[in-house]
Amino acid sequence: MAFTFFFRDSQTLDMLATFLVQYSSGRMHIKVWNPGCASGQEPYTFAMMLSEKMGHFAFRNLIFHNTDIDISNLFQEIIEKGIYKYEELQRIPIDLFEKYFKHVTGDLYQIDEKLRKKMIYYKHDLTTLKPIDSNYSLVLCKNVLLHLQYEQRVEVIQMFYNSLSDGGLLAMEQTQKMPEEVSHLFHPIASNAQIYLKL
């Protein structure tokens, strides 16, 4: 099972949510691609943040495409049901926990249907270099690139570029700097995070 948790790197995600709200103002379709989604903690964290920052109509236009190679074949069911053990939810701010989760049974809690309806899962291998869709407002890839060889990272980032709408956003894990071969395709927009604007 992949290592991840709710509200991991929350400072970067909160900053990214602000950028995405600004970018998506007035747009009819806001698509987020989250490669390496694991069992949904990151996309659900980000969806909670966006729900708090976006107006009702903008949030209604939002959809998440979550992908993972998932050798366990468990991630789709977990994400679609949105049910997690209470011990996994301890990092969520109490106000958001009370707002977006309801008790199911025992130590299990389910995330609000409003957020579950935003999540679509696809089993997908990034190294095929075949994106599942196009015209994304944001590619949120913070758990994958460190597992790839340098040449693969360059090719995958090029694919992300081709998958983004004009002016779309790319977010990568803090440990992964933008490779020189594709640096001309993006403009960094945060001094303390790997967040880029498509040129």
VEXMARDO-648805 format. One record per residue (C-alpha): residue number from 1; x negated, y, z. Coordinates in nm, 3 decimals. Layout:
<nodes>
+-------+---------+---------+---------+
: rokol :       x :       y :       z :
+-------+---------+---------+---------+
:   NUM :       X :       Y :       Z :
...
+-------+---------+---------+---------+
</nodes>
This chain:
<nodes>
+-------+---------+---------+---------+
: rokol :       x :       y :       z :
+-------+---------+---------+---------+
:     1 :   0.000 :   0.000 :   0.000 :
:     2 :  -0.137 :   0.342 :  -0.093 :
:     3 :  -0.254 :   0.572 :   0.184 :
:     4 :  -0.037 :   0.881 :   0.207 :
:     5 :   0.197 :   1.050 :   0.453 :
:     6 :   0.459 :   1.323 :   0.476 :
:     7 :   0.327 :   1.681 :   0.481 :
:     8 :  -0.023 :   1.574 :   0.383 :
:     9 :  -0.216 :   1.885 :   0.268 :
:    10 :   0.095 :   2.088 :   0.343 :
:    11 :  -0.085 :   2.424 :   0.313 :
:    12 :  -0.169 :   2.356 :  -0.053 :
:    13 :   0.178 :   2.221 :  -0.127 :
:    14 :   0.342 :   2.524 :   0.031 :
:    15 :   0.125 :   2.758 :  -0.178 :
:    16 :   0.205 :   2.553 :  -0.488 :
:    17 :   0.578 :   2.571 :  -0.414 :
:    18 :   0.554 :   2.951 :  -0.409 :
:    19 :   0.375 :   2.952 :  -0.746 :
:    20 :   0.631 :   2.714 :  -0.896 :
:    21 :   0.924 :   2.924 :  -0.776 :
:    22 :   0.768 :   3.227 :  -0.945 :
:    23 :   0.696 :   3.033 :  -1.266 :
:    24 :   1.040 :   2.875 :  -1.288 :
:    25 :   1.245 :   3.190 :  -1.231 :
:    26 :   1.522 :   3.200 :  -1.489 :
:    27 :   1.434 :   2.862 :  -1.644 :
:    28 :   1.707 :   2.611 :  -1.718 :
:    29 :   1.483 :   2.305 :  -1.671 :
:    30 :   1.211 :   2.261 :  -1.408 :
:    31 :   1.029 :   1.929 :  -1.443 :
:    32 :   0.761 :   1.809 :  -1.203 :
:    33 :   0.541 :   1.510 :  -1.285 :
:    34 :   0.385 :   1.346 :  -0.978 :
:    35 :   0.135 :   1.079 :  -1.090 :
:    36 :   0.017 :   0.858 :  -0.805 :
:    37 :   0.341 :   0.912 :  -0.614 :
:    38 :   0.292 :   0.601 :  -0.398 :
:    39 :   0.605 :   0.539 :  -0.189 :
:    40 :   0.737 :   0.894 :  -0.222 :
:    41 :   0.600 :   1.087 :   0.074 :
:    42 :   0.435 :   1.358 :  -0.139 :
:    43 :   0.722 :   1.425 :  -0.383 :
:    44 :   0.975 :   1.428 :  -0.100 :
:    45 :   0.757 :   1.665 :   0.103 :
:    46 :   0.730 :   1.897 :  -0.197 :
:    47 :   1.103 :   1.871 :  -0.269 :
:    48 :   1.182 :   1.979 :   0.087 :
:    49 :   0.955 :   2.281 :   0.048 :
:    50 :   1.112 :   2.375 :  -0.285 :
:    51 :   1.462 :   2.333 :  -0.145 :
:    52 :   1.372 :   2.587 :   0.124 :
:    53 :   1.218 :   2.835 :  -0.121 :
:    54 :   1.445 :   2.805 :  -0.427 :
:    55 :   1.794 :   2.932 :  -0.463 :
:    56 :   2.075 :   2.682 :  -0.506 :
:    57 :   2.098 :   2.722 :  -0.884 :
:    58 :   1.722 :   2.696 :  -0.943 :
:    59 :   1.698 :   2.384 :  -0.728 :
:    60 :   1.985 :   2.232 :  -0.923 :
:    61 :   1.767 :   2.254 :  -1.237 :
:    62 :   1.475 :   2.068 :  -1.076 :
:    63 :   1.379 :   1.706 :  -1.151 :
:    64 :   1.082 :   1.495 :  -1.039 :
:    65 :   0.923 :   1.227 :  -1.257 :
:    66 :   0.725 :   1.011 :  -1.014 :
:    67 :   0.479 :   0.757 :  -1.152 :
:    68 :   0.240 :   0.500 :  -1.013 :
:    69 :   0.064 :   0.187 :  -1.131 :
:    70 :   0.213 :   0.018 :  -0.819 :
:    71 :   0.077 :  -0.335 :  -0.810 :
:    72 :   0.305 :  -0.399 :  -0.509 :
:    73 :   0.625 :  -0.337 :  -0.710 :
:    74 :   0.777 :  -0.176 :  -0.401 :
:    75 :   0.758 :   0.196 :  -0.469 :
:    76 :   1.065 :   0.235 :  -0.691 :
:    77 :   1.304 :   0.087 :  -0.435 :
:    78 :   1.153 :   0.290 :  -0.150 :
:    79 :   1.175 :   0.617 :  -0.343 :
:    80 :   1.526 :   0.555 :  -0.472 :
:    81 :   1.663 :   0.462 :  -0.130 :
:    82 :   1.457 :   0.726 :   0.053 :
:    83 :   1.450 :   0.522 :   0.374 :
:    84 :   1.147 :   0.546 :   0.604 :
:    85 :   1.053 :   0.438 :   0.953 :
:    86 :   1.071 :   0.707 :   1.219 :
:    87 :   0.698 :   0.673 :   1.292 :
:    88 :   0.626 :   0.782 :   0.933 :
:    89 :   0.823 :   1.104 :   0.982 :
:    90 :   0.638 :   1.248 :   1.281 :
:    91 :   0.446 :   1.509 :   1.079 :
:    92 :   0.763 :   1.666 :   0.937 :
:    93 :   0.854 :   1.997 :   1.107 :
:    94 :   1.146 :   1.929 :   1.340 :
:    95 :   1.380 :   2.175 :   1.167 :
:    96 :   1.325 :   2.009 :   0.830 :
:    97 :   1.353 :   1.661 :   0.979 :
:    98 :   1.688 :   1.745 :   1.134 :
:    99 :   1.809 :   1.911 :   0.814 :
:   100 :   1.704 :   1.648 :   0.559 :
:   101 :   1.712 :   1.311 :   0.739 :
:   102 :   1.990 :   1.105 :   0.891 :
:   103 :   1.965 :   0.798 :   1.111 :
:   104 :   2.050 :   0.471 :   0.936 :
:   105 :   1.979 :   0.193 :   1.184 :
:   106 :   1.713 :   0.103 :   1.437 :
:   107 :   1.403 :   0.312 :   1.360 :
:   108 :   1.505 :   0.383 :   0.999 :
:   109 :   1.601 :   0.724 :   0.861 :
:   110 :   1.719 :   0.823 :   0.514 :
:   111 :   1.639 :   1.144 :   0.334 :
:   112 :   1.927 :   1.360 :   0.215 :
:   113 :   2.102 :   1.263 :  -0.109 :
:   114 :   2.040 :   1.613 :  -0.244 :
:   115 :   1.668 :   1.529 :  -0.260 :
:   116 :   1.708 :   1.163 :  -0.360 :
:   117 :   1.903 :   1.266 :  -0.669 :
:   118 :   1.600 :   1.466 :  -0.785 :
:   119 :   1.370 :   1.161 :  -0.796 :
:   120 :   1.314 :   0.939 :  -1.100 :
:   121 :   1.049 :   0.667 :  -1.079 :
:   122 :   0.849 :   0.511 :  -1.363 :
:   123 :   0.581 :   0.246 :  -1.338 :
:   124 :   0.295 :   0.397 :  -1.537 :
:   125 :  -0.080 :   0.371 :  -1.588 :
:   126 :  -0.245 :   0.709 :  -1.647 :
:   127 :  -0.541 :   0.553 :  -1.827 :
:   128 :  -0.317 :   0.463 :  -2.122 :
:   129 :  -0.325 :   0.840 :  -2.189 :
:   130 :   0.041 :   0.822 :  -2.292 :
:   131 :   0.254 :   1.066 :  -2.090 :
:   132 :   0.607 :   0.966 :  -2.004 :
:   133 :   0.748 :   1.302 :  -2.115 :
:   134 :   0.648 :   1.659 :  -2.205 :
:   135 :   0.719 :   2.022 :  -2.121 :
:   136 :   0.647 :   1.987 :  -1.752 :
:   137 :   0.651 :   2.295 :  -1.533 :
:   138 :   0.403 :   2.127 :  -1.298 :
:   139 :   0.178 :   1.821 :  -1.289 :
:   140 :   0.110 :   1.742 :  -0.924 :
:   141 :  -0.178 :   1.493 :  -0.925 :
:   142 :  -0.349 :   1.485 :  -0.586 :
:   143 :  -0.406 :   1.115 :  -0.523 :
:   144 :  -0.538 :   0.961 :  -0.845 :
:   145 :  -0.830 :   1.136 :  -1.012 :
:   146 :  -1.083 :   1.040 :  -0.746 :
:   147 :  -1.028 :   0.676 :  -0.845 :
:   148 :  -1.122 :   0.738 :  -1.210 :
:   149 :  -1.458 :   0.757 :  -1.383 :
:   150 :  -1.565 :   1.106 :  -1.493 :
:   151 :  -1.489 :   1.043 :  -1.862 :
:   152 :  -1.144 :   0.912 :  -1.772 :
:   153 :  -1.073 :   1.222 :  -1.562 :
:   154 :  -1.153 :   1.445 :  -1.858 :
:   155 :  -0.918 :   1.248 :  -2.083 :
:   156 :  -0.640 :   1.241 :  -1.825 :
:   157 :  -0.663 :   1.616 :  -1.760 :
:   158 :  -0.647 :   1.675 :  -2.136 :
:   159 :  -0.330 :   1.465 :  -2.138 :
:   160 :  -0.188 :   1.672 :  -1.853 :
:   161 :  -0.261 :   1.988 :  -2.053 :
:   162 :  -0.071 :   1.849 :  -2.352 :
:   163 :   0.219 :   1.750 :  -2.123 :
:   164 :   0.263 :   2.094 :  -1.966 :
:   165 :   0.482 :   2.377 :  -2.087 :
:   166 :   0.308 :   2.701 :  -2.178 :
:   167 :   0.194 :   2.861 :  -1.853 :
:   168 :   0.267 :   2.542 :  -1.660 :
:   169 :   0.081 :   2.446 :  -1.343 :
:   170 :  -0.164 :   2.170 :  -1.261 :
:   171 :  -0.258 :   2.078 :  -0.904 :
:   172 :  -0.540 :   1.833 :  -0.822 :
:   173 :  -0.691 :   1.698 :  -0.502 :
:   174 :  -0.933 :   1.932 :  -0.329 :
:   175 :  -1.229 :   1.700 :  -0.388 :
:   176 :  -1.188 :   1.709 :  -0.767 :
:   177 :  -1.325 :   2.012 :  -0.946 :
:   178 :  -1.212 :   2.092 :  -1.299 :
:   179 :  -1.449 :   1.919 :  -1.546 :
:   180 :  -1.641 :   2.161 :  -1.766 :
:   181 :  -1.516 :   1.989 :  -2.082 :
:   182 :  -1.157 :   2.098 :  -2.012 :
:   183 :  -1.214 :   2.409 :  -1.800 :
:   184 :  -1.132 :   2.639 :  -2.095 :
:   185 :  -0.778 :   2.500 :  -2.099 :
:   186 :  -0.686 :   2.625 :  -1.750 :
:   187 :  -0.719 :   2.929 :  -1.527 :
:   188 :  -0.766 :   2.879 :  -1.151 :
:   189 :  -0.505 :   3.072 :  -0.953 :
:   190 :  -0.596 :   2.982 :  -0.594 :
:   191 :  -0.929 :   3.045 :  -0.423 :
:   192 :  -0.885 :   2.771 :  -0.164 :
:   193 :  -0.706 :   2.498 :  -0.364 :
:   194 :  -0.734 :   2.320 :  -0.697 :
:   195 :  -0.432 :   2.486 :  -0.859 :
:   196 :  -0.451 :   2.589 :  -1.225 :
:   197 :  -0.243 :   2.768 :  -1.486 :
:   198 :  -0.230 :   2.628 :  -1.840 :
:   199 :  -0.375 :   2.870 :  -2.092 :
+-------+---------+---------+---------+
</nodes>
